[in-house]
Amino acid sequence: MSRRVKKPLKPRGDRPKGARPYRGSPAERPQAHRPGGRLSRSAARGPAKPAPLVAEPEKIVAESPPLPTKVQTVVVTADETNMRVDRFLEARFPGLSFSHIQRIVRKGELRVNGKRADSKDRLEEGQSIRIPPLKLDAPKAAPGSLSEAAQKTLQALKDMILFEDADVMVLNKPAGLAVQGGSGITRNIDDMLEVMRDAKGQKPRLVHRLDKETAGCLLVAKTRFAATALTGSFRHRSARKIYWALVAGVPKPKQGRISTYLAKEENEEDTIMRIAAHGDEGASHAVTYYAVVETSATKLAWVSLKPVTGRTHQLRAHMAHIDHAIVGDPKYFNKENWELPGGLQKRLHLLARRIVIPHPRGGFIDATAPLPPHMLQSWNLLGLEADRFDPIENAPEE
């Protein structure tokens, strides 16, 4: 079925602070795809991509080097600059569990230039990292001997799978389920993956993160080989992510680029990301492209978002920054005297809609998540058509 394609709107004088317009190419625009369904051929292609590099079988390394059994010192490379300490360890030693990484950092066993480090500290090229002896967690019982609770957990994970092969899984993470453990969190994806340990005791590894209340595509590596390759793709920004959100008001221009610096602000009760100035302590550059897909009068807009960088709470902070906060956001929704339209749930309306990333063994992984129940309810109530053409397809990749 053909669809009318609108040219991107020209920038207007009342563009929001921090945003500037982009113009997508009107030629060869892909058709949209339905939530949870298979991509059409053109949508699967997306913007022009480099020819996939297919690894030659004889050159594929099945496993990463073994974990160190004694203290060692390594030097941060140029490619690892600005990586967090915990993600540096995940990239270097994909077999480590999140809890083990947190434990060695908390105990001060890992040192950066001779000093204790926090798991969230950023590294710089040339720094010397002291790494203690590391070990994998012990293998779990065989699948046939899983407890009833573990079998339920395994089934819950299987029900989330959008894509799976021998190396990779893409899960459709439900809103409200945390990705990792933390204060007050009793159930999370990382712990749930314990029931998927293989015969060698290796469990699937998280490759990236989503906020607890964000639903959608979550990439998980099933092997060390895949974890190393996929982590590298994220570090080099080869992964393409698209998010959908429902925001207050209608952004002008309807397509734009948001570029700011973000810095973490912590207090006893909460942690938020604030807009910072270049050079501020802990400030990192963040870039997001947005495009309005459809509106509900002038009160609400369905926007598609493409983050170029991957900062904590980046999309939520950026949309609040241009005065179009995401509906249901408990941290960044800052509209005074704004009432939620009747029938809409007061939950974060943000979905990790699609991920496209080079597969570790050649080709591309391309997975799409359907709207979660609370967002589907809102789309239905507002009369938004979830299969409309998504103009963010034409946004630049950098």
PEPE-V113122 format. One record per residue. SS is DSSP state (~ for helix, > for strand, _ for the rest). OMEGA is omega in degrees with one decimal (none if undefined). D_FIRST is the distance of its C-alpha to the first C-alpha in whole Angstrom. Layout:
BEGIN
ss omega d_first
SS OMEGA D_FIRST
SS OMEGA D_FIRST
END
This chain:
BEGIN
ss omega d_first
_ -178.5 0
_ 179.6 4
_ 177.7 7
_ -179.1 10
_ 179.9 12
_ 175.1 16
_ 178.0 19
_ -178.1 21
_ 177.3 24
_ -179.7 27
_ 178.4 30
_ -178.0 32
_ -175.9 36
_ 179.0 36
_ -177.9 34
_ 177.0 35
_ 174.9 38
_ -178.0 38
> 171.4 34
> -172.5 33
_ 167.8 30
_ 178.1 28
_ 177.2 25
_ 176.5 22
_ -179.2 21
_ -175.9 18
_ 172.6 17
_ 179.3 15
_ -178.2 14
_ 173.2 12
_ 179.7 9
_ 178.3 11
_ -177.1 12
_ -177.6 13
_ 174.6 17
_ -176.3 19
_ 178.0 16
_ 178.8 16
_ 170.6 14
_ -177.0 12
~ -178.4 14
~ 178.8 13
~ 179.0 14
~ 178.3 17
~ -176.8 18
_ 177.3 18
_ -178.1 21
_ -179.3 23
_ 176.1 25
_ 178.9 29
_ -177.6 29
_ 177.0 30
_ -178.4 34
_ -178.3 34
_ 176.3 38
_ -175.0 40
~ -175.2 41
~ -178.7 45
~ -178.5 44
_ 176.9 43
_ -173.0 45
_ -176.6 45
_ 173.7 46
_ 176.6 48
_ -179.5 51
_ 178.6 53
_ -179.2 54
_ 179.3 57
_ 176.3 60
_ -178.6 63
_ 175.7 62
> 178.3 61
> 178.7 60
> -178.2 57
> 179.8 56
_ 179.7 52
_ 179.4 51
~ -179.3 49
~ -176.8 45
~ 178.5 46
_ 178.1 47
_ 174.4 46
_ 172.5 45
> -178.8 47
~ -177.0 49
~ 179.7 48
~ 173.1 45
~ 178.8 47
~ 178.9 49
~ -178.5 45
~ -178.6 44
~ -175.1 48
_ -174.2 48
_ -179.0 45
_ -177.1 47
_ 175.4 49
_ 178.4 48
~ -178.0 47
~ 179.4 50
~ 176.9 52
~ -179.4 51
~ -177.5 52
~ -177.3 55
~ 177.3 56
~ -179.2 55
~ -178.8 57
_ 178.9 60
_ -179.3 60
_ 176.0 60
_ -177.6 58
> 176.4 59
> -174.7 58
_ 175.6 61
_ -177.0 63
> 175.2 62
> -179.0 60
_ 172.7 56
_ -177.5 54
_ -177.5 51
_ 178.4 49
_ 178.2 51
> -176.9 49
_ 177.9 51
_ -179.5 52
_ 177.2 52
_ 178.7 56
_ -179.6 57
> -177.5 58
> 174.3 57
> -176.6 60
> -179.9 58
_ 173.4 60
_ -177.2 60
_ 178.2 56
_ 174.6 55
_ 174.1 52
_ -178.2 53
_ 178.4 54
_ 177.2 52
_ 179.0 51
_ 179.0 52
_ -177.3 50
~ -177.6 46
~ -178.1 48
~ 177.5 51
_ 175.9 48
_ 179.8 50
~ 179.7 48
~ -179.9 47
~ 178.1 45
~ 177.5 44
~ 177.7 42
~ 178.8 41
~ 179.3 40
~ 178.9 37
~ 177.5 36
~ 180.0 35
~ 179.4 34
~ -179.2 31
~ -169.2 30
> 174.6 29
> 179.9 26
> 177.4 27
> 166.6 30
_ -174.7 32
_ -175.2 36
_ -166.2 36
> 167.1 33
> 167.0 32
> -178.9 29
> 171.6 30
> -176.1 28
> 177.3 31
_ 172.5 31
_ 178.3 32
_ 178.1 36
_ -178.2 37
> 176.9 39
_ -179.8 38
_ -179.8 42
_ 179.5 45
_ -178.7 47
_ 176.8 50
_ -179.2 49
_ -177.1 46
_ -178.0 47
_ -179.1 43
> -176.4 41
~ -176.8 39
~ 178.3 42
~ -179.5 44
~ -178.1 42
~ 176.9 41
~ -176.7 45
~ 180.0 44
~ 178.1 42
_ 179.4 45
_ -176.1 45
_ 179.3 49
_ 179.8 50
_ 179.6 49
_ 176.9 47
_ 176.0 44
_ -173.1 40
> 175.8 40
> 179.4 38
_ 176.0 37
_ -174.4 36
_ 167.0 36
_ 174.5 34
_ -177.1 36
_ -175.1 37
_ 176.7 35
_ 178.6 32
> 168.5 29
> -168.0 27
> 177.6 27
> -175.6 31
> -179.0 32
> 177.2 35
> -179.4 37
_ 179.8 38
_ 175.9 41
~ 178.8 43
~ -179.2 42
~ -179.5 38
~ 179.9 40
~ -178.4 41
~ -176.8 38
~ 176.6 36
~ 176.8 38
~ 178.9 39
~ 177.2 35
~ -178.2 35
~ -179.1 38
_ 176.4 37
_ 175.3 34
_ 178.7 32
_ 178.0 30
> -176.9 27
> 175.9 26
> 179.2 24
> 171.4 25
> 178.9 23
> 171.5 26
> -174.6 26
> 177.4 29
> 180.0 31
_ -179.2 31
_ -179.9 28
_ 175.2 29
_ -2.7 30
_ -175.8 29
_ 171.9 25
> -175.8 25
> -180.0 28
> 178.4 31
> -178.9 34
> -180.0 37
> 166.6 40
> 179.8 42
> 177.4 43
> -178.1 46
> 177.4 47
> -174.4 49
> 170.4 50
_ -175.8 53
_ -173.5 54
_ -169.9 51
_ 174.9 48
> 176.8 47
> 174.8 44
> 179.5 43
> 174.8 44
> -175.2 43
> 177.0 46
_ 177.4 48
_ -179.6 48
_ 176.2 51
_ 179.9 51
_ 177.6 52
_ -177.3 49
_ 178.3 47
> 180.0 44
> -179.1 41
> -178.8 38
> 178.1 34
> 169.0 31
> 177.3 28
> 175.4 26
> 175.7 23
> 179.7 22
> -177.6 18
> -178.9 19
> 171.8 22
> -171.3 24
_ 177.5 26
_ -174.0 29
_ -175.1 30
> 175.8 27
> 171.8 25
> -179.9 22
> 173.6 23
> -172.3 22
> 175.8 25
> 177.0 26
> 175.1 30
_ 175.0 32
_ -176.7 35
_ -178.4 35
_ 176.2 38
_ 176.6 39
_ -173.2 37
~ -176.7 36
~ -178.8 32
~ 179.7 34
~ -179.0 37
~ -180.0 35
~ 175.0 33
~ -178.8 36
~ 179.4 38
_ 173.9 35
_ 175.1 36
_ -175.6 33
_ 179.8 34
> -178.6 32
_ 176.6 32
_ -178.9 34
_ -176.6 36
_ -177.1 40
_ -168.6 41
_ 179.7 39
_ -170.6 38
_ -179.0 40
_ -179.7 39
_ 176.9 42
_ 179.6 42
_ -177.9 39
_ 178.1 38
_ 178.7 35
_ -177.7 33
_ 177.9 33
_ 179.4 32
_ -179.9 31
_ 179.5 33
_ 178.1 35
_ -177.8 34
_ -178.9 33
_ -179.5 29
> -177.2 28
> 169.8 26
> -167.2 26
> -172.4 22
> 173.7 22
> 175.9 25
> -175.1 25
> 177.8 28
> 176.6 30
_ -178.1 31
_ -177.4 35
_ 176.8 35
_ -177.2 32
_ -177.4 28
> 166.9 27
> -179.2 26
> -175.5 23
> -178.2 23
> 179.5 21
_ 176.6 22
_ 174.5 21
_ 174.8 22
_ -173.6 26
~ -175.9 27
~ 177.5 28
~ 176.3 25
~ 176.9 23
~ 179.9 25
~ 178.7 25
~ -179.8 22
~ -179.4 22
~ -177.1 25
~ 179.7 23
_ 178.3 20
_ -177.6 18
_ -172.2 15
_ -179.5 15
_ 179.0 12
_ 175.0 12
_ -178.0 12
_ -174.5 15
~ 179.9 18
~ 177.4 20
~ -174.7 19
~ 179.7 21
_ 178.2 24
_ -179.0 27
_ -178.9 28
_ none 32
END
